[in-house]
Amino acid sequence: MQEVALSLLVLMAVLPALKANEIEDKNSPFYYDWHSLRVGGLICAGVLCAMGIIILLSGKCKCKFNQQHSHCPGEAPPLITPGSAHNC
């Protein structure tokens, strides 16, 4: 009985592998043109990267590390002062 079960399992494992060697059906909804998808993605990534570099080098981007903070003595006091927080 074990030989029959083992041969049935091997047959079930081998049949899909034999069917996989058939020619691809380009009309199938599960067929993807991976080469065109890869090339399109690389083109899109290159365009987005170039746009990002152009925006950064144009000088219109005001980044936080370029801004200087001024600590004037007339600023408002901090909202939390020592001893004002209580644990419940």
BELGINOR-V468263 format. One record per run of one state. SS is the DSSP state (A for helix, B for strand, O for the rest). FROM is the first residue (numbers start at 1). TO is the last residue. If there is no record, write none. Layout:
<<SS FROM TO> <SS FROM TO>>
//
This chain:
<<O 1 1> <A 2 19> <O 20 33> <A 34 58> <O 59 63> <A 64 66> <O 67 88>>
//
